[in-house]
């Protein structure tokens, strides 16, 4: 009940692992870049919402005609709250991606070291000490 030799050998497993790591690493890096750009736009949106809410409050105070802008200000503040929540979710996702990317890099380095050390042992002739 042995597994196929191609996967069971260290070089087969290493080749499979290297292939998976090579496939995942660019995807993780690209996703991390996209999350970062979305987080930046979320921060900009939050700042614009804050500025707009402040401006509406200022306009409301200086108006001679009684316009009720409070519902709009509340809607803006509610939108800001949702933006902050989404930003927190993105921040957590980005941190997980960074840890995953770090683990992938660490595993790649470990496997390269293993391959180099096993390559050094296999290049020696058994008859020579």
Protein Blocks (a to p, Z undefined) as FASTA:
>chain_A
ZZcfklmpmklmmmmmmmmmmmmmmmmmmmmmmmmmmmmmmmmmmmmmmmmmmmmmmmmm
mpmbdcdfklmmmmmmmmmmmmmmmmmmmmmmmmmmmmmmmmmmmmmmmmmmmmmmmmmm
mmpcfkbZZ
